[in-house]
């Protein structure tokens, strides 16, 4: 299992933490942001394939920000996959 900590930009959340085990996301947690919505994302993605999650969430926007906490998760996963 590998732990990932990512610092998002352009959103309310301050940090994204998750583990990757056998290509699946585990234990997703956001620090800051819209607590209920971000907990829901964590429940929805638990145990799912990291590439599939990134493909689904990439480009999701929050208002005029040009990004969102979900999009930032996709960026965190992309960084993990491209290291």
RODO-2510 file (C-alpha; in nm, 4 decimals, decimal comma):
residues 83
     n   res          X          Y          Z
     1     x     0,0000     0,0000     0,0000
     2     x     0,1280     0,3457    -0,0893
     3     x     0,0129     0,6666     0,0794
     4     x    -0,0427     0,9842    -0,1236
     5     x    -0,0651     1,3373     0,0171
     6     x    -0,1553     1,6111    -0,2312
     7     x    -0,1897     1,9860    -0,1844
     8     x    -0,4732     2,1085    -0,4074
     9     x    -0,4908     2,4553    -0,5593
    10     x    -0,7829     2,6776    -0,6501
    11     x    -1,0262     2,5055    -0,4114
    12     x    -1,1364     2,5284    -0,0493
    13     x    -0,9774     2,2022     0,0617
    14     x    -0,6192     2,2288     0,1848
    15     x    -0,5007     1,8692     0,1534
    16     x    -0,6034     1,5382    -0,0016
    17     x    -0,4832     1,2094     0,1483
    18     x    -0,5444     0,8584     0,0194
    19     x    -0,3855     0,5178    -0,0077
    20     x    -0,3449     0,3081    -0,3203
    21     x    -0,3560    -0,0676    -0,2777
    22     x    -0,3483    -0,3003    -0,5783
    23     x    -0,4508    -0,0093    -0,8036
    24     x    -0,7541     0,0726    -0,5884
    25     x    -0,8126     0,3850    -0,3836
    26     x    -0,8512     0,3491    -0,0077
    27     x    -0,9044     0,5846     0,2860
    28     x    -0,9665     0,9055     0,0900
    29     x    -0,9768     1,2090     0,3173
    30     x    -0,9864     1,5806     0,2467
    31     x    -0,8783     1,8471     0,4929
    32     x    -1,0956     2,1551     0,4598
    33     x    -1,3618     2,2105     0,1987
    34     x    -1,7287     2,1074     0,1987
    35     x    -1,7156     1,8311     0,4568
    36     x    -2,0330     1,6422     0,3646
    37     x    -1,9706     1,6460    -0,0095
    38     x    -1,6090     1,5408     0,0291
    39     x    -1,6987     1,2556     0,2645
    40     x    -1,9483     1,1411    -0,0002
    41     x    -1,6756     1,1393    -0,2670
    42     x    -1,4651     0,9262    -0,0321
    43     x    -1,7445     0,6725     0,0053
    44     x    -1,8148     0,6642    -0,3671
    45     x    -1,4542     0,6021    -0,4715
    46     x    -1,3509     0,3580    -0,1960
    47     x    -1,2164     0,0393    -0,3520
    48     x    -1,2455     0,1683    -0,7095
    49     x    -0,9705     0,1665    -0,9718
    50     x    -0,7581     0,4836    -0,9467
    51     x    -0,7395     0,5415    -1,3241
    52     x    -1,1162     0,5020    -1,3608
    53     x    -1,1736     0,7532    -1,0787
    54     x    -0,9358     1,0067    -1,2357
    55     x    -1,1029     0,9677    -1,5764
    56     x    -1,4485     1,0262    -1,4281
    57     x    -1,3580     1,3259    -1,2078
    58     x    -1,1070     1,5049    -1,4317
    59     x    -1,2412     1,8411    -1,5539
    60     x    -1,5239     1,8693    -1,2995
    61     x    -1,5620     2,2383    -1,2082
    62     x    -1,6881     2,4267    -0,9039
    63     x    -1,8349     2,7568    -1,0159
    64     x    -1,5920     2,9769    -1,2094
    65     x    -1,2828     2,8297    -1,0402
    66     x    -1,1846     2,6160    -1,3379
    67     x    -1,1351     2,3202    -1,1025
    68     x    -1,3005     2,1505    -0,8058
    69     x    -1,2052     1,9245    -0,5177
    70     x    -1,3031     1,6276    -0,7372
    71     x    -1,0869     1,7571    -1,0239
    72     x    -0,8003     1,8079    -0,7788
    73     x    -0,8350     1,4428    -0,6749
    74     x    -0,7981     1,3491    -1,0421
    75     x    -0,4809     1,5597    -1,0566
    76     x    -0,3487     1,3891    -0,7436
    77     x    -0,4144     1,0478    -0,8977
    78     x    -0,2547     1,1549    -1,2280
    79     x     0,0543     1,2603    -1,0344
    80     x     0,0630     0,9256    -0,8577
    81     x     0,0241     0,7319    -1,1846
    82     x     0,2876     0,9388    -1,3696
    83     x     0,5643     0,9270    -1,1109
***
